[in-house]
Amino acid sequence: MSHTLMDVLEEHLDEAAFLWLQWERSLVAPTFVLNEVAGLEERLLAHVDGLLLGGASATEKLLIPALEAHEDVERVTAAAYTLLGSENPSGAEAVRTALESAPPEALPAFQRALELKGYEALPSWLSTLLKQDEPLKLALALEVLAFHGVDPGPALPDLLRHEEPQVAAAALRAAARLRAPLERQVLQAGLTSPVSALRDSAITAGLQKGHRAAWTACQAAVDSRAPGLRLPSLVLALSGDAREVERLKRLLEEPRHRPDALWALGFSGQPVAAELCLQWMEDDAVSHLAAEAFCAITGLSLEGRLATPHVEEEPPPPLEEEALDVDLTPKPEDDLPRPVAAEVLAWWKESRKNFELDRRYLHGRPFGTEALLESLMTAPMRRRHALALDLALRSRGDLRVPTRAFTPYQRKALEAVRTTAPSALSRSFTEGLHSS
């Protein structure tokens, strides 16, 4: 291979890694919508196609060595994804070999590459990972199978009882995608776990199977002020039950839970929740979150005189030695606009009459199947994951939109939902829960 061609392929891999990072960030961004993500995705996949054109030489000299660049997660993901799509069987085998020896910090890169490949393109060796003892790789295999909605097979019952919470949580996510019932003992063990990730998996799996115990556990978690309440708070809000707003109101009283409570309130759709958000629009710590939630309910667009002018922040001063563990990684919510509280309040005083106290709203529209599907098409990417959860809970797991997949898969799922969505989607998922 000539130096010139290798330089071109190196550039393709560099650009693919860079765009992979941008694409992953766009999936949780408040400033991106589905069409914009699709454009970024096209650029990313064009570089993947360029790498595939390099053939066996690119595989051996560039892509396989890139699998060992564990400190550069996106580079590993781009290389693994490209190799999995190669016509040469050695590509998938190279991914398997690299995965088997990869350190924990590199495993998410391999997981994403396997998730984003269409199921029909997944390597046959994936299921063999379920037979090993390494918990992190067990969890990886389960997560990939759950992402694709594939039954892990006869190993699942034992994996649901695995002593490692990460494995049991992944097994619950896989079980939630299957028609088979969930054993009551398995569910209860998850619901009562002190590990919030396992508890959350049990809550979502249990609700999709129609278990009232999952709903009760969700309420109990919020009432007890347990750590990690983002998912339980959100689920309470998604129920559309105005009484649950009172629970979330009490959660607002604690600074550590306030961001999660405001996030949840925006999905409750209740006018009373919008008014709760108004009360926090002058608090510098959460004003942007309060405004986001308020707009999600009312449909207000926070721009012009309603938003404070964006000011480029000065770079932070050097950290003192004792503060070196502070996480300065940008967060998606950092890009949310800040409200001018007085202007938003004035708008609400004029518009309040257009909202009925006992109705749920989604971006200013009465909540219903059409409003939910429209929001899944047009809402900021950051909010679509919660809306997809709402859809899955209401349909008892029958209707899903993979909001972390490539956009063609998302659009295909949305179209399927649009043509099959039952009227039951307009009812709360708490209706019809059973005690067994």
C-alpha positions as CSV (number, residue, x, y, z in Angstrom):
1,M,0.0,0.0,0.0
2,S,1.4,3.4,-1.0
3,H,2.1,6.0,1.7
4,T,-0.4,8.3,0.0
5,L,-3.2,5.8,0.2
6,M,-2.3,5.0,3.9
7,D,-2.4,8.8,4.6
8,V,-5.9,8.9,3.1
9,L,-7.1,6.0,5.2
10,E,-5.5,7.5,8.4
11,E,-7.5,10.6,7.7
12,H,-10.7,8.6,7.2
13,L,-10.1,6.9,10.6
14,D,-9.3,10.2,12.3
15,E,-12.4,11.9,10.9
16,A,-14.6,8.8,11.7
17,A,-13.4,8.9,15.4
18,F,-14.0,12.6,15.6
19,L,-17.5,12.4,14.1
20,W,-18.3,9.4,16.2
21,L,-17.8,11.5,19.3
22,Q,-19.9,14.3,17.8
23,W,-22.6,11.9,16.9
24,E,-22.8,10.3,20.3
25,R,-23.0,13.8,21.9
26,S,-25.7,14.8,19.5
27,L,-27.9,11.9,20.7
28,V,-28.2,13.6,24.1
29,A,-28.0,17.2,23.0
30,P,-30.7,19.8,23.6
31,T,-29.8,21.6,20.4
32,F,-30.1,18.7,17.9
33,V,-33.2,17.2,16.4
34,L,-33.4,13.9,14.4
35,N,-32.8,15.5,10.9
36,E,-29.7,17.2,12.1
37,V,-28.3,14.0,13.6
38,A,-28.9,12.3,10.3
39,G,-26.7,14.8,8.5
40,L,-23.9,14.2,11.0
41,E,-24.4,10.5,10.7
42,E,-24.0,10.6,6.9
43,R,-20.7,12.2,7.2
44,L,-19.5,9.7,9.8
45,L,-20.6,6.7,7.7
46,A,-19.0,8.1,4.5
47,H,-15.6,7.9,6.3
48,V,-16.4,4.3,7.4
49,D,-17.1,3.5,3.7
50,G,-13.8,5.1,2.8
51,L,-12.1,2.8,5.3
52,L,-13.8,-0.3,3.8
53,L,-12.5,0.6,0.4
54,G,-9.0,0.1,1.8
55,G,-9.5,-3.7,1.8
56,A,-7.2,-6.2,3.5
57,S,-4.3,-3.8,3.8
58,A,-6.4,-1.3,5.7
59,T,-7.6,-4.0,8.0
60,E,-4.2,-5.4,8.8
61,K,-2.1,-2.1,9.0
62,L,-4.6,0.4,10.4
63,L,-7.9,-1.0,11.7
64,I,-6.7,-4.0,13.8
65,P,-4.0,-1.9,15.5
66,A,-6.6,0.8,16.2
67,L,-8.5,-1.7,18.4
68,E,-5.7,-1.4,20.9
69,A,-6.0,2.4,21.2
70,H,-7.9,1.9,24.5
71,E,-7.5,5.5,25.6
72,D,-9.3,6.7,22.5
73,V,-12.8,5.2,22.8
74,E,-14.3,6.7,19.6
75,R,-11.3,5.5,17.6
76,V,-11.8,1.9,18.9
77,T,-15.6,2.1,18.1
78,A,-15.0,3.4,14.6
79,A,-12.4,0.7,13.9
80,A,-14.5,-2.1,15.4
81,Y,-17.7,-1.0,13.6
82,T,-15.8,-0.9,10.3
83,L,-14.2,-4.3,10.8
84,L,-17.6,-5.8,11.7
85,G,-18.9,-4.6,8.3
86,S,-15.9,-5.9,6.4
87,E,-16.5,-8.7,3.8
88,N,-13.3,-10.3,5.1
89,P,-14.1,-12.7,8.0
90,S,-10.8,-11.8,9.7
91,G,-12.3,-8.4,10.5
92,A,-15.0,-9.8,12.9
93,E,-12.5,-12.3,14.3
94,A,-10.1,-9.4,15.0
95,V,-12.8,-7.6,17.0
96,R,-13.5,-10.8,19.0
97,T,-9.8,-11.2,19.8
98,A,-9.4,-7.5,20.8
99,L,-12.6,-7.7,22.9
100,E,-11.5,-10.7,24.8
101,S,-8.3,-9.0,26.0
102,A,-9.8,-5.4,26.3
103,P,-9.6,-3.6,29.7
104,P,-12.8,-2.5,31.3
105,E,-12.5,1.1,30.1
106,A,-12.5,0.0,26.4
107,L,-15.6,-2.3,26.6
108,P,-18.1,0.4,25.9
109,A,-16.5,1.0,22.6
110,F,-16.9,-2.6,21.5
111,Q,-20.5,-2.6,22.9
112,R,-21.5,0.4,20.8
113,A,-20.0,-1.1,17.6
114,L,-22.0,-4.3,18.2
115,E,-25.2,-2.4,19.0
116,L,-25.1,-0.2,15.9
117,K,-24.6,-3.1,13.5
118,G,-27.9,-4.5,12.3
119,Y,-28.7,-7.7,14.1
120,E,-28.3,-9.7,10.9
121,A,-24.7,-8.5,10.7
122,L,-23.8,-9.5,14.2
123,P,-21.0,-12.1,14.5
124,S,-22.0,-15.6,15.6
125,W,-19.5,-15.5,18.4
126,L,-21.5,-12.9,20.4
127,S,-23.6,-15.5,22.1
128,T,-20.5,-17.4,23.3
129,L,-19.7,-14.5,25.6
130,L,-22.7,-15.6,27.7
131,K,-20.7,-18.8,28.6
132,Q,-17.8,-17.0,30.2
133,D,-17.2,-16.0,33.8
134,E,-16.1,-12.4,33.3
135,P,-19.0,-10.2,34.6
136,L,-18.3,-7.1,32.5
137,K,-18.2,-9.1,29.3
138,L,-21.3,-11.0,30.3
139,A,-23.1,-7.7,30.8
140,L,-21.8,-6.5,27.4
141,A,-23.2,-9.4,25.6
142,L,-26.6,-9.1,27.4
143,E,-26.7,-5.4,26.6
144,V,-26.1,-5.9,22.9
145,L,-28.7,-8.7,22.7
146,A,-31.2,-6.5,24.6
147,F,-30.5,-3.6,22.2
148,H,-31.4,-5.8,19.3
149,G,-34.3,-7.5,21.2
150,V,-32.8,-11.0,20.9
151,D,-33.5,-13.8,23.4
152,P,-30.2,-14.7,25.2
153,G,-31.5,-18.3,25.4
154,P,-31.3,-20.8,28.2
155,A,-28.6,-18.9,30.1
156,L,-31.0,-16.1,30.9
157,P,-32.7,-17.5,34.1
158,D,-29.3,-17.9,35.8
159,L,-28.1,-14.5,34.6
160,L,-31.1,-12.8,36.1
161,R,-29.9,-14.1,39.4
162,H,-26.3,-13.2,38.9
163,E,-24.5,-11.9,42.0
164,E,-23.0,-9.0,40.1
165,P,-25.6,-6.2,39.9
166,Q,-24.4,-5.1,36.5
167,V,-25.0,-8.5,35.0
168,A,-28.4,-8.9,36.6
169,A,-29.5,-5.4,35.5
170,A,-28.5,-6.2,31.9
171,A,-30.3,-9.5,32.1
172,L,-33.4,-7.7,33.2
173,R,-33.2,-5.3,30.3
174,A,-32.9,-8.3,28.0
175,A,-35.9,-10.0,29.7
176,A,-38.0,-6.9,29.3
177,R,-37.8,-7.4,25.5
178,L,-39.2,-10.9,25.6
179,R,-42.8,-12.2,25.8
180,A,-42.0,-14.6,28.6
181,P,-43.2,-13.7,32.1
182,L,-40.7,-12.4,34.7
183,E,-40.5,-14.5,37.9
184,R,-41.8,-12.7,40.9
185,Q,-38.7,-13.5,43.0
186,V,-36.3,-12.2,40.4
187,L,-38.3,-9.0,40.0
188,Q,-38.5,-8.5,43.8
189,A,-34.8,-9.0,44.3
190,G,-34.1,-6.3,41.7
191,L,-36.7,-3.9,43.1
192,T,-35.3,-4.1,46.6
193,S,-31.6,-3.8,45.5
194,P,-29.6,-1.0,47.1
195,V,-27.9,-0.6,43.7
196,S,-29.9,2.0,41.8
197,A,-29.0,0.7,38.3
198,L,-30.4,-2.7,39.2
199,R,-33.4,-1.3,40.9
200,D,-34.1,0.9,37.8
201,S,-33.8,-2.0,35.4
202,A,-36.3,-4.0,37.6
203,I,-38.7,-1.0,37.6
204,T,-38.8,-0.6,33.9
205,A,-38.9,-4.4,33.2
206,G,-41.6,-4.9,35.8
207,L,-43.8,-2.1,34.5
208,Q,-43.5,-3.5,30.9
209,K,-44.7,-6.8,32.3
210,G,-47.5,-5.1,34.1
211,H,-46.4,-5.7,37.7
212,R,-47.8,-3.4,40.3
213,A,-44.9,-4.1,42.6
214,A,-42.6,-2.1,40.1
215,W,-44.9,0.9,40.4
216,T,-45.0,0.7,44.2
217,A,-41.2,0.4,44.3
218,C,-40.9,3.5,42.1
219,Q,-43.0,5.5,44.5
220,A,-41.2,4.1,47.5
221,A,-37.8,5.1,46.1
222,V,-38.8,8.7,45.6
223,D,-40.5,8.9,49.0
224,S,-37.4,7.5,50.7
225,R,-35.1,10.0,49.0
226,A,-32.9,7.1,47.9
227,P,-29.7,7.9,45.9
228,G,-30.1,8.0,42.1
229,L,-33.7,9.1,41.6
230,R,-33.6,10.2,38.0
231,L,-35.4,7.1,36.6
232,P,-38.0,6.7,39.4
233,S,-38.8,10.4,39.3
234,L,-39.2,10.3,35.5
235,V,-41.5,7.2,35.6
236,L,-43.7,8.9,38.2
237,A,-44.1,11.8,35.8
238,L,-44.6,9.7,32.7
239,S,-47.7,8.2,34.4
240,G,-49.5,11.4,33.8
241,D,-51.0,11.2,37.3
242,A,-51.4,14.7,38.7
243,R,-51.0,13.2,42.2
244,E,-47.5,12.2,41.5
245,V,-46.6,15.9,40.9
246,E,-46.9,16.3,44.7
247,R,-44.3,13.7,45.3
248,L,-41.9,15.5,42.9
249,K,-42.7,18.8,44.5
250,R,-41.4,17.5,47.8
251,L,-38.3,16.2,46.0
252,L,-37.6,19.8,44.8
253,E,-36.9,20.8,48.4
254,E,-33.5,18.9,48.3
255,P,-30.8,20.4,46.2
256,R,-29.2,17.1,45.4
257,H,-32.5,15.8,43.9
258,R,-33.7,19.1,42.4
259,P,-32.2,18.6,38.9
260,D,-33.8,15.1,38.6
261,A,-37.1,16.4,39.9
262,L,-37.2,19.3,37.4
263,W,-36.3,16.9,34.6
264,A,-39.2,14.7,35.6
265,L,-41.7,17.5,36.0
266,G,-41.2,18.5,32.3
267,F,-42.6,15.1,31.3
268,S,-45.6,15.2,33.7
269,G,-47.3,17.6,31.3
270,Q,-49.3,19.1,34.2
271,P,-49.9,22.9,34.3
272,V,-49.3,22.8,38.1
273,A,-45.9,21.3,37.3
274,A,-45.2,24.2,34.9
275,E,-45.9,26.6,37.8
276,L,-43.6,24.8,40.0
277,C,-40.8,25.2,37.4
278,L,-41.5,29.0,37.4
279,Q,-40.4,29.2,41.0
280,W,-36.9,28.0,40.1
281,M,-36.2,30.2,37.1
282,E,-34.1,32.7,39.1
283,D,-31.9,30.0,40.7
284,D,-28.6,30.0,38.9
285,A,-28.0,26.4,39.6
286,V,-31.1,25.0,37.9
287,S,-32.8,27.9,36.0
288,H,-32.0,26.3,32.7
289,L,-33.5,23.0,33.8
290,A,-36.6,24.7,35.1
291,A,-37.1,26.6,31.9
292,E,-36.5,23.4,29.8
293,A,-39.2,21.6,31.8
294,F,-41.6,24.6,31.6
295,C,-41.2,24.8,27.8
296,A,-41.7,21.0,27.4
297,I,-45.1,21.3,29.0
298,T,-46.3,24.7,27.6
299,G,-44.7,24.7,24.2
300,L,-43.0,28.1,24.8
301,S,-39.9,28.7,22.7
302,L,-37.2,30.2,24.9
303,E,-35.7,32.8,22.6
304,G,-35.7,36.5,22.0
305,R,-36.5,38.6,25.1
306,L,-37.4,35.4,27.0
307,A,-33.8,34.1,27.1
308,T,-30.7,35.8,28.5
309,P,-28.0,36.5,25.8
310,H,-25.5,33.8,25.5
311,V,-22.1,34.7,26.9
312,E,-19.0,32.8,26.1
313,E,-17.6,31.5,29.4
314,E,-14.0,32.3,30.4
315,P,-11.9,29.2,30.7
316,P,-11.8,28.0,34.3
317,P,-8.7,28.9,36.4
318,P,-6.2,26.2,37.1
319,L,-7.5,23.8,39.8
320,E,-5.9,23.6,43.2
321,E,-4.3,20.3,43.8
322,E,-7.1,19.1,46.2
323,A,-9.7,19.9,43.5
324,L,-8.2,17.9,40.7
325,D,-11.0,15.3,41.0
326,V,-13.7,17.8,40.0
327,D,-15.5,16.7,36.8
328,L,-15.2,19.5,34.2
329,T,-16.6,17.4,31.3
330,P,-19.3,19.4,29.4
331,K,-22.8,18.1,30.1
332,P,-25.7,18.2,27.6
333,E,-27.7,20.6,29.8
334,D,-24.9,23.2,29.6
335,D,-26.2,24.2,26.2
336,L,-29.7,24.9,27.4
337,P,-30.7,28.6,27.2
338,R,-31.2,30.6,30.5
339,P,-34.6,32.2,31.0
340,V,-35.5,35.8,31.7
341,A,-37.8,34.8,34.6
342,A,-39.9,38.0,34.6
343,E,-40.6,37.7,30.8
344,V,-41.5,34.0,31.1
345,L,-43.8,34.7,34.0
346,A,-45.5,37.5,32.0
347,W,-46.1,35.1,29.1
348,W,-47.6,32.5,31.5
349,K,-50.0,35.0,33.0
350,E,-51.3,35.6,29.5
351,S,-51.3,32.0,28.3
352,R,-52.4,30.2,31.5
353,K,-56.0,30.4,30.4
354,N,-55.3,28.2,27.5
355,F,-54.4,25.2,29.7
356,E,-56.9,23.0,31.5
357,L,-55.9,22.1,35.0
358,D,-56.8,18.4,34.7
359,R,-55.2,17.8,31.4
360,R,-51.7,16.6,30.5
361,Y,-49.8,18.5,27.8
362,L,-46.8,17.8,25.6
363,H,-45.1,20.9,24.2
364,G,-48.3,22.8,24.4
365,R,-50.6,20.1,22.9
366,P,-53.0,17.9,24.8
367,F,-51.2,14.6,25.4
368,G,-52.2,11.7,23.2
369,T,-50.9,9.2,20.7
370,E,-50.4,11.8,17.9
371,A,-48.7,14.3,20.2
372,L,-46.3,11.6,21.5
373,L,-45.4,10.4,18.0
374,E,-44.9,13.9,16.8
375,S,-42.6,14.7,19.7
376,L,-40.6,11.6,19.0
377,M,-40.0,13.0,15.5
378,T,-39.3,16.6,16.4
379,A,-38.3,16.9,20.0
380,P,-34.7,17.7,21.0
381,M,-32.6,14.6,21.1
382,R,-32.0,14.9,24.8
383,R,-35.7,14.4,25.5
384,R,-36.5,11.7,23.0
385,H,-35.1,8.9,25.2
386,A,-37.7,9.6,27.9
387,L,-40.5,9.8,25.3
388,A,-39.5,6.4,23.9
389,L,-39.6,5.0,27.5
390,D,-43.1,6.4,27.8
391,L,-44.1,4.7,24.6
392,A,-42.6,1.3,25.7
393,L,-44.3,1.5,29.1
394,R,-47.7,2.4,27.6
395,S,-47.5,-0.4,25.1
396,R,-46.2,-3.0,27.6
397,G,-43.0,-3.2,25.6
398,D,-44.7,-3.9,22.3
399,L,-43.7,-0.5,20.7
400,R,-40.1,0.7,20.8
401,V,-38.1,3.4,19.2
402,P,-34.3,2.8,19.5
403,T,-33.3,6.4,20.2
404,R,-29.6,5.5,20.4
405,A,-29.5,3.7,17.1
406,F,-28.6,5.1,13.6
407,T,-31.4,7.3,12.3
408,P,-32.7,4.9,9.5
409,Y,-33.5,2.3,12.3
410,Q,-35.2,5.0,14.3
411,R,-37.3,6.2,11.4
412,K,-38.3,2.6,10.5
413,A,-39.4,2.0,14.1
414,L,-41.3,5.3,14.2
415,E,-43.2,4.4,11.0
416,A,-44.1,1.0,12.5
417,V,-45.4,2.7,15.6
418,R,-47.4,5.2,13.5
419,T,-49.2,2.4,11.6
420,T,-49.8,0.1,14.5
421,A,-50.2,2.3,17.6
422,P,-53.3,1.3,19.5
423,S,-55.6,3.8,21.2
424,A,-54.5,2.3,24.5
425,L,-51.4,4.5,24.3
426,S,-53.5,7.5,25.4
427,R,-54.1,5.7,28.8
428,S,-51.6,5.7,31.6
429,F,-49.4,2.6,31.9
430,T,-50.5,2.3,35.6
431,E,-53.9,1.2,34.4
432,G,-54.3,-2.6,34.5
433,L,-51.2,-3.4,36.6
434,H,-51.5,-6.7,38.4
435,S,-50.3,-7.9,41.8
436,S,-49.0,-11.3,40.8
